[in-house]
Amino acid sequence: EDIYLENPSSHLYTPYRMLPVLFKALRPQPNELFVDLGCGLGRVGMVLALLYPKTKFIGYELVRERANQARRALKELGVSARVSIQIADLSHPSLKLPKARYYFLFNPFTTRTLRVVAAKLKCVSLQDTHGFTIATARIGRPPRFLARQDFLRHEKTLPSDKFWEGRGFDIFKSPYRQRGGD
């Protein structure tokens, strides 16, 4: 993805200090799955595993070197058994997203890939009777794009601290759906 060429460094990673704020708002529960779409060096998975050790985490990363560095760091922290980092092109048609309670997008994609990922999330929403939450940094394309998706509703904005350029997070929900006849 060429996203790294077009953004300043502050738009390329989630500050560690902001992740506890996000997790406090989401309140992940034991055994719930958290998926990071474009996980980079695995920051979200590392902090989640340390603060919420009974949650499950899968991170998808396109760049092999970043994924391998994330795996090494997770192993050093002693959490690699609970956090999975997958090398994957999320725009590839054969890749299916797992059903998860939470999905996280920082600012990882080109517009083309974001469209493909949104279509995959919509497919998950049509199959998932429990609904899910998407958290995205208030940077670049993802929040504006997700706000226009008919299968999501904007739930809230989490403000940033003064050091992260006033960014924060947007939280979107896929509505709970009841299955007919169940």
C-alpha positions as CSV (number, residue, x, y, z in Angstrom):
1,E,0.0,0.0,0.0
2,D,1.3,3.4,-0.9
3,I,-0.3,5.0,2.2
4,Y,3.1,5.4,3.9
5,L,4.3,7.7,1.1
6,E,1.4,10.2,1.4
7,N,1.2,10.8,5.2
8,P,3.3,12.4,7.9
9,S,4.7,10.0,10.5
10,S,2.0,10.9,13.1
11,H,-0.6,9.5,10.8
12,L,1.2,6.1,10.5
13,Y,0.8,4.6,14.0
14,T,-1.5,4.6,17.0
15,P,0.1,6.2,20.0
16,Y,0.5,3.7,22.8
17,R,-0.9,6.1,25.3
18,M,-4.2,6.3,23.4
19,L,-4.9,2.6,23.3
20,P,-6.0,2.3,27.0
21,V,-8.5,5.1,26.3
22,L,-9.9,3.2,23.3
23,F,-10.1,-0.1,25.2
24,K,-11.8,1.5,28.2
25,A,-14.5,2.7,25.8
26,L,-14.9,-0.6,24.0
27,R,-14.7,-2.8,27.2
28,P,-13.5,-6.0,25.6
29,Q,-14.6,-9.2,27.4
30,P,-12.9,-12.5,27.8
31,N,-12.8,-14.7,24.6
32,E,-14.0,-11.8,22.4
33,L,-12.1,-11.5,19.1
34,F,-10.4,-8.2,18.2
35,V,-9.1,-7.9,14.6
36,D,-6.7,-5.2,13.5
37,L,-6.9,-4.6,9.7
38,G,-3.5,-3.3,8.8
39,C,-1.8,-4.0,12.1
40,G,1.7,-2.7,11.2
41,L,4.1,-3.5,14.1
42,G,1.3,-5.0,16.2
43,R,0.9,-2.1,18.8
44,V,-2.9,-2.7,19.3
45,G,-2.4,-6.5,19.8
46,M,0.5,-5.9,22.2
47,V,-1.4,-3.5,24.5
48,L,-4.7,-5.5,24.3
49,A,-2.9,-8.7,25.3
50,L,-1.2,-7.0,28.3
51,L,-4.4,-5.1,29.5
52,Y,-7.0,-7.7,28.6
53,P,-5.2,-11.1,28.6
54,K,-8.3,-13.2,28.0
55,T,-9.3,-11.5,24.8
56,K,-8.3,-13.0,21.4
57,F,-6.5,-10.9,18.7
58,I,-5.7,-11.3,15.0
59,G,-3.7,-8.7,13.2
60,Y,-3.5,-8.6,9.4
61,E,-0.4,-6.9,7.8
62,L,0.6,-6.6,4.2
63,V,4.3,-6.0,4.7
64,R,6.2,-9.1,5.8
65,E,8.9,-7.3,7.5
66,R,6.5,-5.4,9.8
67,A,4.6,-8.6,10.6
68,N,7.8,-10.4,11.4
69,Q,8.9,-7.5,13.7
70,A,5.5,-7.6,15.4
71,R,5.8,-11.3,16.0
72,R,9.3,-10.9,17.5
73,A,8.1,-8.2,19.8
74,L,5.1,-10.2,20.9
75,K,7.3,-13.2,21.6
76,E,9.6,-11.0,23.7
77,L,6.6,-9.7,25.7
78,G,5.5,-13.3,26.3
79,V,2.1,-12.8,24.6
80,S,2.6,-14.5,21.2
81,A,0.4,-17.4,22.2
82,R,-2.6,-15.1,22.5
83,V,-1.9,-12.7,19.6
84,S,-1.8,-13.9,16.0
85,I,-0.2,-11.7,13.2
86,Q,-1.1,-12.8,9.7
87,I,0.7,-11.6,6.5
88,A,-2.2,-11.0,4.1
89,D,-3.4,-8.7,1.4
90,L,-6.8,-7.6,2.6
91,S,-7.8,-6.6,-0.9
92,H,-7.4,-10.1,-2.2
93,P,-10.8,-11.5,-3.2
94,S,-10.2,-14.9,-1.6
95,L,-9.4,-13.5,1.9
96,K,-12.4,-13.7,4.2
97,L,-12.6,-11.7,7.4
98,P,-13.3,-13.7,10.5
99,K,-16.4,-12.8,12.6
100,A,-15.2,-10.6,15.4
101,R,-16.6,-8.4,18.1
102,Y,-14.2,-5.6,17.3
103,Y,-12.4,-4.4,14.2
104,F,-9.7,-1.7,14.2
105,L,-8.5,0.4,11.3
106,F,-5.9,3.1,11.9
107,N,-5.2,4.6,8.5
108,P,-3.8,1.6,6.7
109,F,-5.3,1.5,3.2
110,T,-5.6,3.2,-0.2
111,T,-9.1,4.1,-1.2
112,R,-9.3,1.0,-3.4
113,T,-8.4,-1.4,-0.6
114,L,-10.7,0.4,1.8
115,R,-13.6,-0.2,-0.5
116,V,-12.8,-3.9,-0.7
117,V,-12.4,-4.2,3.1
118,A,-15.7,-2.3,3.7
119,A,-17.4,-4.8,1.3
120,K,-16.0,-7.7,3.3
121,L,-17.1,-6.1,6.6
122,K,-20.6,-5.7,5.1
123,C,-20.6,-9.4,4.3
124,V,-19.7,-10.2,7.9
125,S,-22.5,-7.9,9.1
126,L,-25.0,-9.7,7.0
127,Q,-24.0,-13.1,8.6
128,D,-23.4,-11.9,12.2
129,T,-26.5,-11.7,14.4
130,H,-24.6,-10.1,17.3
131,G,-23.3,-7.0,15.5
132,F,-19.8,-5.7,15.8
133,T,-17.8,-2.5,16.6
134,I,-15.3,-0.8,14.3
135,A,-12.9,1.6,15.8
136,T,-10.9,3.9,13.6
137,A,-8.4,6.7,14.2
138,R,-9.8,10.1,13.1
139,I,-7.1,10.3,10.4
140,G,-7.4,10.2,6.6
141,R,-10.0,8.2,4.7
142,P,-11.4,5.5,7.1
143,P,-13.7,7.7,9.3
144,R,-15.2,9.6,6.4
145,F,-15.6,6.5,4.3
146,L,-17.1,4.4,7.1
147,A,-19.6,7.1,8.0
148,R,-21.2,6.7,4.5
149,Q,-21.6,2.9,4.8
150,D,-25.3,1.8,5.0
151,F,-24.5,-1.2,7.3
152,L,-22.8,1.0,10.0
153,R,-23.9,3.7,12.3
154,H,-21.6,6.2,14.0
155,E,-21.9,5.7,17.8
156,K,-19.4,8.1,19.3
157,T,-16.1,10.0,19.0
158,L,-13.4,9.6,21.5
159,P,-11.3,12.7,21.9
160,S,-7.5,12.7,21.7
161,D,-5.1,14.1,24.1
162,K,-3.4,17.4,23.2
163,F,-0.3,15.6,21.9
164,W,-1.9,13.6,19.1
165,E,-2.9,16.6,16.9
166,G,-6.6,16.5,18.2
167,R,-7.3,13.2,16.4
168,G,-9.0,10.6,18.6
169,F,-11.1,7.7,17.5
170,D,-14.5,7.2,15.8
171,I,-16.6,4.2,16.9
172,F,-19.0,2.7,14.5
173,K,-21.5,-0.1,15.1
174,S,-22.9,-2.8,12.9
175,P,-26.5,-3.2,14.2
176,Y,-27.6,-6.3,16.0
177,R,-29.8,-8.4,13.7
178,Q,-32.3,-11.1,14.7
179,R,-32.5,-14.2,12.5
180,G,-36.0,-15.0,11.4
181,G,-37.5,-18.2,12.8
182,D,-34.9,-18.6,15.6
